[in-house]
Amino acid sequence: MGHGVRHPGCRPRCRVTRVTAQQQRRLVRAIKTASEMALLPYSTSAR
């Protein structure tokens, strides 16, 4: 899953990851779940 995450707390765009819209929704949901479970760091600072 580290492939889809550039910065902590940052959701990648479809055109960057080259996935379909459905895959993008699943990826975002997986990233959110992982950050809530503290598997991924969560950053509140904006770029």
N, C-alpha and C positions, 0 to 999 in steps of 0.2 A: 504494500500500500504506500510505501514511501515514494514510489514513482509519481503519484498524483499530487504530492504535497511539496510545494516550493518553500514556503515560509510557514512557521507555526501559526495556525489559525487562519491561514489564507486558503480559500477555495480556488482551485484552478479553473480556468475557462475551457469551454468545449474545444475551441480552436487550438488551444495550447496542447491539450492532452490528445486531441484528434479522436474523440469518442463521440458516439451518437448522443442525442438528448436523453434517451432512456438510460444509457450507461452513465451519463453525467449525473443524473438524479441519484442513481444507485451509489456512485462514487461519493457524492456530497453527503448522502445519508450515512455511508460507512465512515467517512472522516468525522462527522459529527458524533456518531456513536463511539468511535475510538477516543475522541477527545473527552467525551463525557465519562468514559471509563478510565481516564487518565493514562491511556496507552500512547496518546500523542499529546505533546505540549500544547497549551492554549495560550495565545498571545492576544492581548487587547490593544496593543499599539498598532496604529495604522502605518502603512508604508509611506 
